[in-house]
Amino acid sequence: MHDTIEKTFVDHIMNAIWYIDPHLFTLYARSCNLPVFFTQLKTYQNGETYNKSYHTSHHKKIQLSQQKLLYLLSSLELSISQLWTSNDIWDQVISATLSLIQTLKKYAEYLAIKCTNMTNLHHSDESARNPENNCIMYRISACKNENLNEIYSQLNDVLLENYFYEYVDIKQYLPTDIIKRY
């Protein structure tokens, strides 16, 4: 019976690592680090990943889900609460698993907060971005070609000849004293 429970425990760890493996950089960005015990696994030491199919297959890339993280951490919590975990040979694995559980909890809490914030934002009558604070607007009066300052006429001709969204280095068409002002 212990062999079956212990195997189930290892399966729970494997499922958790398999699920978060493609998202380790996302977790690291939120200070949710994989415990050292697991980073010392041979696959990670060789610079590889466990969930290779996530990166190589052409399916939709699913982001981390709060519900799935909660499910994985609760299955790990149930496993480590068993009597067999008091055996000395499991000490290092259990402590690493507790750290993994804390990491999963921390990121699940972050996702819950973000979800709540986004729900509030979507149901709010106020704009998420306030034009008064988030942008700078200039009012430029139009001028006709005959009123265009002669230093800008060459630049104007180049811009009229190019397609929209084509890169133009305007420095080569303007005098250096004007460039220094900006």
NORTASUL-V55124 format. One record per residue. RES is the residue in three letters. PHI is phi in degrees with one decimal (NA if undefined). D_FIRST is the distance of its C-alpha to the first C-alpha in Angstrom with 2 decimals. Layout:
# NORTASUL-V55124
res & phi & d_first
RES & PHI & D_FIRST
RES & PHI & D_FIRST
This chain:
# NORTASUL-V55124
res & phi & d_first
MET & NA & 0.00
HIS & -63.2 & 3.83
ASP & -62.1 & 5.40
THR & -68.5 & 5.23
ILE & -66.5 & 6.38
GLU & -65.2 & 8.60
LYS & -65.0 & 9.89
THR & -62.2 & 10.76
PHE & -60.7 & 12.48
VAL & -63.6 & 14.42
ASP & -62.4 & 15.36
HIS & -64.2 & 16.73
ILE & -63.3 & 18.73
MET & -60.2 & 19.96
ASN & -63.1 & 21.08
ALA & -65.5 & 22.92
ILE & -66.2 & 24.64
TRP & -60.4 & 25.50
TYR & -69.4 & 27.07
ILE & -86.8 & 29.12
ASP & -51.1 & 30.02
PRO & -69.9 & 33.29
HIS & -112.1 & 34.29
LEU & -61.6 & 33.94
PHE & -66.9 & 37.73
THR & -64.3 & 37.84
LEU & -64.8 & 35.28
TYR & -61.1 & 37.21
ALA & -63.4 & 40.39
ARG & -104.4 & 38.99
SER & 60.4 & 37.76
CYS & -108.5 & 34.11
ASN & -89.0 & 33.08
LEU & -69.7 & 29.89
PRO & -55.6 & 28.47
VAL & -56.0 & 29.74
PHE & -53.7 & 26.31
PHE & -81.9 & 25.97
THR & -70.6 & 29.65
GLN & -85.3 & 29.19
LEU & -63.4 & 27.03
LYS & -56.4 & 29.00
THR & -61.1 & 29.85
TYR & -70.1 & 31.45
GLN & -65.3 & 33.16
ASN & -86.2 & 34.77
GLY & 74.6 & 36.09
GLU & -105.8 & 34.08
THR & -122.8 & 31.92
TYR & -81.0 & 28.52
ASN & -93.4 & 29.73
LYS & -65.9 & 32.70
SER & -64.0 & 33.08
TYR & -60.8 & 34.09
HIS & -87.7 & 37.09
THR & -100.0 & 38.01
SER & -83.2 & 37.68
HIS & -103.8 & 40.39
HIS & -87.8 & 38.40
LYS & -64.7 & 39.13
LYS & -81.4 & 37.73
ILE & -87.9 & 35.67
GLN & -80.7 & 35.94
LEU & -62.1 & 33.27
SER & -115.2 & 32.57
GLN & -62.2 & 31.93
GLN & -62.4 & 29.70
LYS & -66.5 & 27.47
LEU & -62.7 & 27.34
LEU & -63.9 & 26.43
TYR & -63.3 & 23.62
LEU & -64.6 & 22.22
LEU & -72.0 & 22.63
SER & -69.6 & 21.12
SER & -67.2 & 17.91
LEU & -67.4 & 17.92
GLU & -62.4 & 18.78
LEU & -64.3 & 15.93
SER & -66.8 & 13.45
ILE & -79.4 & 15.25
SER & -86.9 & 15.46
GLN & -76.1 & 11.85
LEU & -62.8 & 11.75
TRP & -62.4 & 10.27
THR & -69.1 & 13.51
SER & -77.0 & 15.61
ASN & -67.1 & 14.84
ASP & -59.5 & 18.19
ILE & -67.6 & 17.23
TRP & -97.4 & 16.43
ASP & -53.3 & 19.78
GLN & -66.0 & 21.85
VAL & -67.8 & 19.48
ILE & -65.8 & 18.97
SER & -65.1 & 22.76
ALA & -66.4 & 23.53
THR & -66.6 & 21.23
LEU & -61.1 & 23.10
SER & -65.2 & 26.31
LEU & -63.3 & 25.25
ILE & -60.1 & 24.52
GLN & -63.5 & 27.99
THR & -63.2 & 29.58
LEU & -63.3 & 28.21
LYS & -62.6 & 29.36
LYS & -61.1 & 32.73
TYR & -72.5 & 33.41
ALA & -63.8 & 32.25
GLU & -65.1 & 34.71
TYR & -60.0 & 37.38
LEU & -63.5 & 36.92
ALA & -63.5 & 37.17
ILE & -64.5 & 40.38
LYS & -62.8 & 41.83
CYS & -64.4 & 41.08
THR & -62.7 & 42.78
ASN & -61.7 & 45.72
MET & -68.1 & 46.19
THR & -63.3 & 46.03
ASN & -61.5 & 48.64
LEU & -66.0 & 50.73
HIS & -69.4 & 50.69
HIS & -95.2 & 51.71
SER & -83.7 & 54.35
ASP & -83.4 & 58.03
GLU & -87.8 & 58.80
SER & -70.6 & 58.71
ALA & -68.6 & 55.93
ARG & -117.8 & 58.62
ASN & -100.7 & 61.90
PRO & -58.6 & 64.78
GLU & -67.7 & 66.65
ASN & -105.7 & 63.99
ASN & -108.6 & 62.32
CYS & -150.7 & 65.21
ILE & -116.8 & 68.69
MET & -117.9 & 71.36
TYR & -119.9 & 74.80
ARG & -107.0 & 77.82
ILE & -117.9 & 79.88
SER & -75.4 & 83.14
ALA & -73.8 & 83.89
CYS & -136.7 & 86.65
LYS & -87.4 & 88.53
ASN & -55.4 & 88.92
GLU & -71.5 & 92.54
ASN & -95.3 & 91.50
LEU & -72.4 & 88.69
ASN & -58.9 & 89.27
GLU & -60.4 & 90.28
ILE & -70.8 & 87.50
TYR & -99.7 & 84.93
SER & -65.5 & 86.70
GLN & -65.0 & 85.24
LEU & -63.1 & 81.69
ASN & -60.0 & 82.41
ASP & -62.8 & 83.61
VAL & -63.7 & 80.49
LEU & -65.4 & 78.17
LEU & -69.8 & 80.11
GLU & -79.3 & 79.85
ASN & -83.9 & 76.07
TYR & -75.1 & 73.35
PHE & -60.9 & 71.30
TYR & 64.4 & 68.29
GLU & -94.0 & 69.79
TYR & -69.1 & 69.65
VAL & -134.0 & 73.04
ASP & -84.8 & 73.67
ILE & -73.5 & 76.31
LYS & -60.9 & 77.19
GLN & -77.0 & 79.32
TYR & -106.3 & 81.43
LEU & -116.6 & 82.10
PRO & -65.5 & 84.26
THR & -63.7 & 82.46
ASP & -67.1 & 83.97
ILE & -74.8 & 82.31
ILE & -62.2 & 78.92
LYS & -64.7 & 79.16
ARG & -66.0 & 79.65
TYR & -100.4 & 76.29
